[in-house]
Amino acid sequence: MANWRQFSTMLPGIVLGISFFSGLQPLAHSETVTAVSFQTGDGWRIAGTLYLPDNLSGETIPAVVLLTEPGWVDRSIYDNYLSRKLAKSGMAALSIDMRGTGGSADGKEFDELSPEELGRLQLDVSGAIKFLSARKGIDAQRIAIVGSGVTANQAIGEAVQNPAVQALVLISGELSPASMDLLKSRVEIPVLFVAGKKDKKSLQQMAVAYSLSENDDSDLALAVGHGTVMFSHTAGLEEQVVQWLGHNLQGLGREVPVTFQSSDGWTLHGVMRIPEGAAASSKMPAVVLNHGAKHDQQTYYHLAREAAKKGLVTLRFDWRGKGESINDGKGVYGVNLSPQDEEKIHLDIKAAVDFLAAQKQVDAARIGMVAATLSCVQALEASLGDPRIKTLVLLTALEPTPQAKQYLTTSDAPILAVASREDNNYQRGNLADSTRQIYELSKSKHSQLLLYDDAGRGSEMFKVKRELQPMVLRWLTEKLAK
C-alpha cells in the first residue's frame, strides 16, 4: 500500500469521474458535406457521407466513423445528429450504410445476407478507416468509431485489431460474449456507453460492458429511447458525445518525430506530442520524459497521450545508445557503450530540455521532468542551475551523485519521488531507501514521497498501480500552472 501520510496533501482535490481539460476550446467551423463511396476488401461497394470542417489551418484532424443499425436505419440518421456537430468542432465524420442497407444494398437487403456474408461486416468498417486514412488532412492515427446496435460488435472488433482506433462510442450495443471479452484486451481505448434509462435490457448490457472497461476515461451516458433515435429524444446527448470525443480524440494532440543534438555530438531521436489547438493558444507548459536503463522512449507512450489531454506538450526520446539513438561507431548501451558515455546521459537530457524550450508552442519557463531509475539522477544533474525546470517526478531513484545532491539542496523545484518498499538491487541496495534520500535532501517544502508495497520499479509502476499515472499528471499540471 502507499504511504498516504506523506502523500496526503495531494488527495483532497481529486475529482472522481471524467474531467475534461478546458484550457483549449475547440474552434467553431462550418462544414462541407460530400457523398462518397469505397470498395471493401471483398469488393462490396459501400456508400457514405463525409463531413469535413472547411476552414482548417492546414493541420491534420482526427476522424470519426459512424455506423448505422443495418436493416433498420440508414446513414441519414446521422445527418442532423453528430455528423455536423463533429465537423463544426474540427473533426471529420464519415457515416456509412453497412452492406445490405440504404445505398450499400447492392441488390441484396440486409435480412437476405447469409451468415457468411454477415461475418464480413467487419470489412465495411476497416474499409471506411482505410478510405479516411488515405485522405489528405486526416490524422490516420486518431480515429474513433461510433457503433449502434449490432454494429457495436464491429466497432469493438476493429478497435482491437487496428491501432489507429483511439476511442469508441457504443449506442444501445447488442454485444456478443466475444465482444465483451475483447473490451478488456485494450485498456488504453476509452469507451462511451450510451443507453436508454428505461431500455432495461440494453442498459443492463451497457452497464456490464462499462464495468469491464478499465480505461479511466470510459463513461456511461443515460438517455431516452433506444439506438440512434435517442439523439432526437434526449436534449444535450449530442453535445455530450461530441465533447467526449473531443476530449478523447482531439485531446490526444498530434505526434511529431524529432531529432536533436547533444553538446558532445550525439544525435538523439524522439517524439514530441503537441496538444490540439496549440498553435492558436498561449504557450503551454511542457514535460521531458526520460526512460530508464532497461527501457526506451516507448515506455511513456500512454503517459504522453494523457498529458496532451491536460494541455501539456511532451517530449519522449531515446538517450544515447538506446532505441533509435544508436549512432554509428559510438556504441550501444548495455553492449559496448563506453563508461564515459554512460555517465553523460545528463547531456542528452539537457539537450532535450533545450530543444523543447525552443519550440514555439512551449512556455520555456514552465518545464517539468519525469525520469525513471538510472535517468533520475541524470535528470537531477541536468537540472542543476536551470531555472526553467519547475518540478521533477522521479520513479525509483538511485543514490544521488554529488551534482544531484547539489541540485536537491539548492533548488526550490518540488520533487515527487515514488518507489516500492521491497525493491532491492543486489548491487545498489534498497532503492526505496535511495528514493527516500532524494526526498529528504530536497530543499522544497512541497516535495512529496510516495512509497508502495509490491509496485515494481521505475516506469513499470504505472502498470502495477493504476492510480499512479493520474496522480503524476495532476502533479505536473498543478506544478506547471501559471
PATOR-718139 format. One record per atom (N, C-alpha, C): x, y, z. Coordinates in pm, whole numbers, plus 50000, padded with zeros to 5 digits. Layout:
BEGIN
XYZ;...
***
This chain:
BEGIN
500834987950000;500005000050000;500865012450000;500305023849960;501065036149952;501235042250090;502265050450102;502495057950225;501645070650218;500345069450259;499415080450242;499685091950337;500345089350452;500625100250545;501515110750479;502535106050407;503455115350343;502865121450216;501845114750160;501335119250030;499965125850042;499465127250163;498065130950180;497725144850129;498685153650117;498375167250074;497935167749929;498175157049853;497765157049713;496325152349694;495695146449796;494435139549774;493175147949779;493075158549860;491765164949875;491145170049748;491925173949648;491345179749528;491035169949418;491245156849441;490995147049337;489505146749304;489185147049174;487795146749129;487525133149068;486515126149117;486165113149063;485385114848935;485595105548839;484875106248712;485665114048609;485065116348495;485735122948384;485825137848410;486985143348386;487165157848397;487855162748272;487145170048187;487705174448060;488635186148081;489775186048011;490675197548014;490035208947937;489865220248001;489115231247939;489995242747896;491305240947904;492185252047871;492195255347723;491905245347639;491895247447495;490485245347443;489845255747400;488495254547349;488525252247198;487755242147146;487755239547002;487195251346925;487765253546810;487295264346724;485995260246656;485135269946628;483885267146557;484165267246407;483745256846338;483965255646194;482615254646123;482585258445997;481475254545912;481895241445846;480935234645778;481255221345729;480965219845581;481685210345519;481455206445381;480955192045380;479875189345308;479245176145307;479345170345166;479835157945157;480055151545027;479605136945031;478885132644930;478545118444916;479775111144861;480135100044922;481325092544881;480985077644875;481895070044820;481765055444821;483155049244814;483255036844858;484525029544852;484215014644845;485205006944807;485034992444800;485724985844918;485094975544971;485674967945082;486684957745027;487334950845118;488324940845077;487744929444997;486434926945011;485824916244932;485004921744816;485174934744785;484574940344665;483214946544680;482644947044799;481324953144818;481454968344815;480554975044742;480594989644737;479784995344852;480455003644931;479825009745048;479605024645022;478385029145046;478045043345029;478185050445162;478635062945155;478815070645278;478645085545254;478645092945362;478605107545358;479745112745442;480565121445383;481755126845450;481495141245490;481725144145615;481555157645671;482925162745713;483325174145656;484645179745685;484535194345727;485315198645825;485415213045852;486015219945730;485535231645696;486035237945573;486915250145596;487285252945720;488185264345743;489335260445834;489965249145798;491085244145878;492365251845847;493315250945940;494575258345925;495625250445851;495305238445805;496285230345733;496825218745816;496535218445946;496975207346029;496035195446010;496555183446035;495735171446023;494725170846137;493575164946110;492495164246208;492085149746232;491545146646349;491035133246374;489725130946302;489305118446297;488085115046222;487275104646299;485955104546272;485025095446339;484245087946232;484185074646244;483365066246157;482065063346230;480945066246163;479615064646222;478915052746157;478605042546235;477985030346184;476495030246218;475675027046118;474235026246139;473835012546195;472545011046221;471984997946256;471484991846126;472224982846064;471874977745931;470524970745931;469774973145823;468454967445809;467384974845888;467784985545955;466824992946037;466825007746001;467965014446012;468075028445972;469305029945882;469245040045792;470415042345707;471225054045762;472265057745688;473215067545740;472645081545756;471485084145697;470895097445709;470515100745853;470445090545939;470135092946080;471165101946145;472385101546091;473465109546149;473565123546088;472775126345984;472925139245916;472635150946009;471555149946084;471205160646177;471785158546317;472305146646341;472845143446473;474285138646459;475155144046533;476575140646542;477415145546424;477065141546302;477955144346188;478325159146177;477325167646171;477585181946150;478265188146272;477855184046392;478485189746511;479945185146524;480235172946483;481625168346482;482465176946389;481925179546268;482655187846172;482815202146224;481775207446287;481855220946342;482885222046454;483135210846522;484105210946630;485525208046583;485695205846451;487035203846397;487425189546372;486455180346372;486725166246342;486015162246214;486635153146138;485965147546020;484995136646066;483895134845993;482935124346025;482535117245896;482565104145897;482145096045783;481055086445830;479815088945786;478715079745815;478575070345697;478355057545724;478265047745615;477015039145632;476515034345518;475505023845518;476245010545517;476015002345616;476614988945616;476024981045499;476724971145454;476254963045340;474834957845363;474044958645257;472654954245266;471694964745315;472214977045339;471374987745393;471535000245308;470435007645283;470495020445216;471245019945085;472205029245070;472965029944946;473945018644927;474115010145028;475044998845018;474304985545002;473014986044961;472254973644946;472814965244832;473204971944723;473824964944610;472974953144563;471624955144562;470724944844512;470394933944612;470894935044734;470654924644834;470404931144969;469224928945026;468874935145153;469614928445269;469734935845377;470494930745492;469914917545544;468574916745551;467944904645603;468144892545512;468614894745389;468844883845296;470284879045299;471154885745375;472564881945378;472744868545449;473624860345395;473914847345455;474784849245578;474864839445667;475764840345783;477204843445742;477624837645630;478994840445583;479134855145545;478124860745477;478164874845437;478094884045559;477284880145657;477204888045780;478544888145853;479284877345841;480594876645904;481614886145843;481244891945729;482174901245662;481834915945689;480894918445778;480554932445811;481774940245859;482714933145922;483924939745971;484684946545857;484584941045737;485284946845622;484734960545587;483464963045616;482884976345590;483554986845678;483814982945803;484434992345898;485894994645865;486624983945839;488044985645805;488204993145673;487254991145579;487294998545454;487055013345475;486155016745569;485895030845599;487125037545657;487825030545746;489035036345806;490135037645702;490255027845614;491245028745507;490945040445415;489665042445383;489245053645299;489595066945365;489265068445493;489565080845565;491065083245574;491805072845606;493245074245628;493975078845504;493425075845387;494075079545262;493815094045222;492905100845290;492545114445254;493525124445315;493895134245236;494775144845284;494095152645396;494825155345500;494325163145611;493745155045725;493625141745705;493105133045811;494275126845886;494235127446018;495255121046101;494905106246111;495655098046039;495355083746030;495575076446162;496155083146262;496385076846390;495385081246496;494395089346456;493375093946552;491995091846493;491515079346505;490215075546452;489345070546567;488085074246564;487105068746659;485985062246580;485275053046644;484145046246580;482925047546670;481805051146610;480515050946678;479725039146623;479385029646709;478615018046668;477275017646739;476235013346670;474895012946728;474294999146708;473634993946811;473024980746799;474054970046772;473824961846670;474734950746641;476094955546591;476154967546531;477444972146478;478404976246589;477944976546713;478874978546824;479904967346827;479524955446781;480474944246776;481584946846675;481194952246557;482214955346457;483124966746504;482554976246577;483364987246631;484424981846726;484034972846815;484984967046910;486024958546838;485554950446744;486484941846670;487544949746596;487154960946534;488114969246462;489074976046559;488574980546673;489424987346770;490514978146823;490184965546842;491154956046894;492244953046790;491854952846663;492794949146557;493564961046500;493004973046511;493564984546440;494064994946540;495384997046550;495915006746648;495545021246618;494985023946498;494565037546467;493315041446544;492545031546590;491305034346661;491635038046805;491255050146844;491635055546974;490465057047070;489235055847024;488075057447111;486855051047046;485905046947130;484665040847082;483465047147151;482365048647076;481065052047133;480115040747094;479515034247193;478625023047168;477225026847214;476285027147119;474915031747145;473975019747146;473375017047262;472475005447276;473104993047214;474344990747245;475084979847183;474524966147215;474384957947112;473954944047129;475214935447118;475904933847228;477234928147227;477234913047244;478064906447166;478264892047180;479194889347298;479204877047351;480144873847458;481594876247417;481914873647289;483274876047242;483624890947248;482674899547212;482924914047219;483114918547363;482354912747455;482514915947596;483934912747642;484434901247600;485804897247637;486844906547575;486584910647448;487544919147379;487674932947444;486604937747508;486644950947571;487774952047673;488134940947733;489174941147836;490574940347779;490694937647647;492024934847592;492824947247554;492144958647534;492884971047504;492454981847602;493104981747716;492734990747825;492935005347788;493795007947689;494085021847652;492965028347573;491965020647528;490875026247448;489715030247539;489395043147548;488225047247625;486945044447546;485885041147618;484605037847555;483495045747624;482655052347544;481445058647595;480275049647563;479615044547666;478455035847650;477205044347667;476265043247571;475025051147574;473845041647573;472925043747667;471745035047673;470555042847725;469365038747681;468145044647733;467895040047875;467545049247964;467405045548105;466225036248131;465235036048041;464115026748055;464225014747962;465265014447881;465525003247792;466364993047871;465684985647959;466384978248064;467364967848012;466994960747907;467894950447854;469174956747802;469044967247721;470214974047667;471014980847777;470334987147870;471014993947979;471834984148062;471264972448089;471994962448166;473254958148093;473144956047961;474304951647886;475374962547878;474954974847856;475914985847851;476574988047987;475804986248094;476374987948228;477414977148257;477124964748217;478094953948236;479344956648153;479134960748027;480284963747941;481114975147999;480454985348052;481154996548116;482014991648232;481494982148309;482254976948422;483494969248377;483484964048253;484624956548201;485724965548147;485384977748108;486374986848051;487184993148164;488484991148161;489354996048269;489945009748240;489575015748128;490115028948096;489455039548183;490265048548238;489745058748329;488805068548261;488895069848128;488045079248054;486775072848002;486575059948024;485315053747984;484185059348069;482985059748010;481855065648081;480565059248033;479505061148112;478185055948080;477195067548078;476515069547964;475555080447950;474145074947938;473225080548014;471835076348010;471025085847923;470115080147844;469325088147750;467875083147751;467115087747652;465715083847639;465545076547506;464995064347512;464755056847390;465765045847368;465965042347241;466855031347204;467565034947074;468845031647066;469605033546943;469825048146908;470125050546781;470475064046736;469325073946745;468065069046750;466945078446762;466935085346898;467765080546993;467855087047124;468325101547111;469065104647004;469535118446986;468355128046968;467265123246908;466115131946887;465225132847011;465425123747106;464605123547226;465295129447348;466615131047341;467395134547460;468155147547439;467695158147499;468385171047486;469775170247548;470765174947474;472125175447525;472955163047500;472325151947454;473075139647431;474115141447320;473695148047213;474615150347100;475845158047146;475615168747222;476735176947269;477635168947363;477045160447445;477835152347537;478755142847462;478235136447358;479035127047279;480155134447207;479835146047146;480855153747075;481935158447171;481535163047290;482515167547388;483405156047433;482815144447456;483595132747498;484585128647388;484135128547264;485045125247153;486135135847140;485785148447159;486795158847153;487885156747256;487485153147379;488455150847486;489345138947456;488765128047405;489505115547390;490075113247251;489765122147156;490305120847020;491125133246986;490475144846982;491245157146962;492235159147075;491825155447196;492665157747312;493985150447308;494105140147225;495365132847214;496465141247148;496065152147081;497055160347014;497655153146894;498785158246851;499455152046735;500915149346767;501415138346713;502805134246735;503695139046621;504885143446657;505855147946559;507195141246589;507725132946498;509065127346520;510105138546514;511075138346604;512065148946610;513455143046630;514465150846593;515865147646623;516535160246676;517515158446762;518275169746814;519655164646857;520555173746885;521945170346913;522315173247058;523075164147118;523665167047248;524905175847229;525355181947336;526515191047325;527795183747289;527845170447310;529055162947274;528855154547149;527835157947067;527755152346932;526875140346909;526075136247006;525145125246982;523885130246914;523415122746813;522135125646750;521065117546822;520095124646877;519075118346960;517715119046890;516955108346900;515655107246833;514545106446936;513435113046905;512305112746997;511005116046929;509965117447009;508625120646960;508065131847048;507675142746985;507025153647057;505525152647033;504755153447141;503285153347129;502765167047167;502015173047073;501535186747090;500025186447103;499475192047211;498015192147229;497305199047115;496065194947090;495245200946985;495035215747012;495095223846906;494865238146920;496025245946975;497205239546983;498355246347043;498755258746966;498635258346834;499095269646754;498265282246780;497005280246821;496125291746839;496055296346984;496785289647071;496685292847213;497945299847262;497915303747388;499125308847451;500095297147470;501325300347501;502345289947514;502005280547630;502355267847611;501965257347705;503135252347786;502855246947905;503905240147980;504305227247909;505485222247942;506005210547872;506735201347969;506855188647929;507485178648013;508435170047929;509655168147980;510615158947919;510475145447989;510265134847911;510055121447964;511315113147942;511975109448051;513265102448045;513105087948088;513405078747998;513225064548028;514365059248116;514205047048163;515215040648246;516175032248166;517085025548236;518155018148170;517655006148091;516535000248132;516034988148065;514884991147969;514665003747939;513535007747854;514015017347746;513085021747662;513345032647569;512155042147576;512095051847483;511055062147493;509625056847482;509445044847427;508085039547411;507415036647545;508205035747651;507625033047783;506665043947828;506785056047767;505935067247806;504845070447703;504555061047614;503565063447510;502215067447572;501735059747667;500415062447726;500425074947813;501495077247887;501585089247969;501555101747882;502245101447768;502265113047679;500875115947622;500125105647589;498755107447537;497875114347640;497945109647763;497095115347867;497565129447905;498865131847897;499385145247926;498855155347826;498715151347699;498185160447597;496775164747633;495975155747690;494615159247730;494615169847840;495715170647914;495835180648020;496475193647969;496765194347839;497365206447785;498865207147803;499545195747816;500985195347834;501665190347706;502625198047657;503485193247548;504485183447609;504735172347542;505705162647593;506745159147489;507915155647537;508985150447452;509495137747517;509265126547451;509865113947493;510945110447392;512105106347439;513225104147348;514085092747397;514895087247305;515875076847338;517205083447368;517745081147489;519075086847511;520155078147449;521345083147446;522465077447370;522585062347387;522725055747273;522915041347273;521655033147295;520475039647293;519205032747317;518245035247201;517365025547176;516295027447078;516805032146943;516285043646898;516675049146770;517895058246779;518375060646901;519515069646918;520825061846924;520965052346834;522205044746822;522995050646706;524085057446737;524915064046636;526025054746591;526265054046461;527285045246407;528645047646474;529225036746520;530575037546577;530655042646719;529505045646780;529535051346915;529075041747024;528635029846988;528295020047089;526825019547123;526455008447187;525085005747227;525055003847378;524105010547444;524025009547589;523774995047630;524544990347728;524414976647774;525184966747691;525794971347581;526584962347496;528034967147491;528244978447425;529614983347411;529724998547423;528735004747488;528825019147512;529865021547621;530715031247599;531805033647694;531265038647827;531955035747938;531545040948069;531475056248071;532355062647995;532365077247989;531055082447928;530575075747823;529305079847762;528135076847854;528195065747925;527105062448017;526965073048126;528035079448162;527995089648266;527535103248214;527345104248082;526995117148022;525555117647970;524725108748020;523325108847977;522665122048014;523165128648120;522595141548157;522735151848045;523755150147958;523895159247844;522745157247744;522295144747731;521155142047643;519885148447699;519735147747831;518555153547894;518585168747884;519765174647901;519885189247884;519525193147741;519975185147644;519665188147504;518165187047479;517515177247542;516075175747527;515335187847584;515785192747699;515175204747759;515355216647666;516565218447614;516835229747524;515965228947399;515845216747344;515035215047223;513575218447252;513045213247361;511635215547394;511385230247423;512295236647494;512125250747530;512125259747407;512765255247299;512855263447178;511625262447089;510685253447120;509505251747035;508515263147056;507885267546950;507015279246955;505785277047042;505385264447062;504195261647143;504505261247292;505785261347329;506205258347466;506555270947544;506085271547667;506505281847761;507795276947825;508915282647785;510225277947830;510445279847979;509615287748042;509755289948186;508965279648267;508255270448199;507435260548271;507705246648213;508825240748252;509195227548203;509345218148322;508795206148308;508915195848410;509645183748356;509955174548444;510645162248405;509965150348471;509955139348397;509665126248454;510855117448422;511365110348522;512535101848500;512365088948577;513035078248529;512935065148593;514315059048611;514525052848726;515735045648764;517005053548731;517825048448640;519115054948612;518965069548572;517915072848496;517785086548447;517335096248556;516915091348674;516515100448781;517685109248824;518795103048855;519975110748898;520485119248782;520465113848660;520925121348544;520025133548520;518715132248544;517805143548528;518095154348632;518425150148755;518795159948858;520065167448819;521045160148766;522295166648722;522015176348607;521135172248514;520815180848400;520085193448444;519385192848556;518595204248604;519405214248685;520605210448722;521425219148806;521655232748740;521255243348806;521435256948755;520475260948646;519425252948622;518475255948514;517145260348575;516835273248575;515595278048636;514345274348557;514495269148436;513335265248356;512645252848413;513395244748486;512845232348541;512075235548668;510765233648662;509895237448773;509515225748864;509665213548817;509355201948900;509915189348836;510155179148919;510615166048870;509815155048937;509445144948858;508855132648909;509895121648890;510305115549000;511375105548998;510805092049039;510875082348948;510325069048969;511445059348999;511615055749125;512665046749172;514045052549143;514475061649225;515755068449203;516915060649264;518065061449198;519305055749252;519925065849349;520995061749416;521665070549511;522185083049440;521925094749494;522315107149424;523815109249419;524285114749308;525675118849292;525895132249361;527145136649376;527385149949434;526665161149360;526635160349225;525945170649147;524435170249173;523875158149184;522445156849212;522125162249351;522985159349448;522775164649583;522815179849584;523725185449503;523815200049496;522505205949444;521945199649341;520675204549288;519585203749395;519495192249459;518425189949556;518475199849672;519675203249718;519805211849836;519785226649804;519755230049674;519755244249636;518525248449556;517785238849500;516645242249414;515345242149492;514465251449459;513135251849519;512105243749441;512535237549330;511605229649249;511155217349327;509845215249343;509345203749420;509595190549348;509895180249427;510165166949376;509045157549419;508515149649326;507635138549360;508465125849342;508795119349452;509635107349450;508775095149480;508845084949394;507985073149406;508835060549398;508565051049486;509295038349483;508465027549551;508945015149542;508305003849608;509224998649718;508684996649837;509504993649955;510374981149939;509884971049869;510614958449861;511664958249750;511824969549678;512664969849558;514144970049597;514764958549588;516194957149620;516994954149495;518114960749481;519074957949374;520334952349442;520744940549400;521834934049473;523144941749467;523264950849368;524464959149358;524314972549428;523074977749433;522854991349481;522054992149611;521614980749662;520864980749785;519384983449765;518704987949869;517274990449863;517005003849793;516275003249682;516055015349602;514985024449661;514165019049749;513245027749821;514025036849916;515105031649972;515935039750061;516615051149986;517145048249866;517805058849788;516775069049739;515565064349707;514505073649668;514115082549785;514025076649904;513715084350024;514815094750051;516055090850027;517175100050050;517035112449963;516645110549838;516455122049748;515345131049800;514245124949844;513145132849901;513625140850023;514395134550110;514845141150233;515855152150205;516605150950096;517575161250060;516935173349993;515725171549940;515095182349864;514855194549952;515235205949902;515045218649974;513585222849975;512835219049873;511455223649860;510555217549966;509795225850033;508835221050133;507625214450068;507505215749936;506365209949865;506675196149806;507905191349826;508245178049774;507435167349847;507205156149778;506415145249833;507105131949806;506865122549898;507385108949884;506205099349886;506135090549787;505085080449779;505745066749776;505545058749881;506115045349888;505005035049880;505155025749787;504185015049767;504725001949823;503874992049830;504254978149850;503994970749720;505004963049677;504844954149559;504384961649435;505044972549402;504664980649286;505624979249169;506724972149186;507684971249079;508704982349084;509254985648970;510364995148963;510185004848846;510525017448868;510555027348762;509205029148693;509255030748562;508025033048485;507105020948487;507615009148526;506754997448536;505664999148642;505885008248736;504885010448841;503575015648785;503605022148668;502365026848606;501425015148575;501985003748538;501154992148504;500624985348629;501404985348735;501004978248856;500024986448939;500264999448947;499425008449027;498705018048933;497455014648900;496705022148800;496505036748840;496455039548970;496205053149015;497415062149003;498595056248978;499825064348978;499855074148862;499465069848742;499535078948627;498655091248647;497375089948689;496605102148715;497235111048822;497835105148923;498495113149026;499655121148968;500465114548886;501615121348825;501135132648734;500085130148657;499565140448568;499005152248647;498345149248756;497825160248837;498975168348897;499995161348945;501175168149000;501785177548896;502015172448776;502635180548671;501765192448634;500465189948622;499545200748584;499555211948689;499515208048814;499495218048921;500825225448934;501905218148928;503215224448950;503665232848831;503105230148712;503485237848592;502445248348556;501435250048639;500425260148613;501025274048632;500435283948565;500935297548576;500685302848716;
***
